[in-house]
Amino acid sequence: MVVMVRLKNASKVKSRTRKVGVAVTAAASVAGMAFAATPATAVGAAAATVSIEYGASYYKGTASWSNRSVGIDASFKASNCRRVYARAFAGSTSLDFKSSSTWCNRSGPADFTLAANVVGGSDNIWVYMTDENQNYLKGQTCYRAGYCIDGLH
């Protein structure tokens, strides 16, 4: 058995429904535009200044975090023979590890891109310098929050 109910003022209900529908559509359209713009503006990468100096040798530049990687753009000057290493972590879990070749009495750019293929990406990195025999000389731990501290933590 089907019961039909007829509204008294059906035209008023239809009019109200249309007005609410138009308002909801307009609000959704504006919200959609706002959300569409969010990824482009929210992707700003965090950055920290890397500065390792050991005698006349140095490695100086910027570490920049993005969703699934960390880029280090830096200048390396090797007095005697030196090598630079970089390692990305999520907490204490190692994600990627790269190194330069051994440089002897030369300077130039020594950039790294470290993969961080986990949810949330890397939150900290180690950057350090060794001599030609891989003896640790000096290093820094840098954090996605935008700062570096001396030593490997």
C-alpha positions, 0 to 999 in steps of 0.5 A: 500500500502506497500513501501519497502525501501532498504538501499544502504549499508545494510551490513555497517548498520548491522555491525554498529547496531551490534557494537552498540548493543554489546556496549549497552549490555556490558554497561548494564551488567557493570551497572547491576553489579554495581547496584547489589552491591549497596544494600549490601554496601548502607545499612550501618546503622546510629548509635549514642552513648546513655549515660544517667547517674543519680547518680550511675545509668546509661544506656550506649550503641549504637542506630543503625538505619536500614530501618524499625527498631532501635536497642539499645544495651546498659548496664543498671545499676540501683542504687536503683530502675530504669526503662529505656524507648525507643520510636522511632519517624518519625518526631513527630509521635510515631512509637514504645515504649518499656521499661525495667522492674523495676530494683533495685540495679542490672546491665546488658544488656538492649537491645531494638528493636523498629519497624519503619514500615513507609517509611524512618523509624525512624529519632529520638528516645527518651531514658530515665530513671525513678524511680520506680514510673515512675518519669522522671529522665534523658533522651536523644533524639538521631538522625539518623544523628548520635548524641544524645542531653540531654532532650526529644525534 
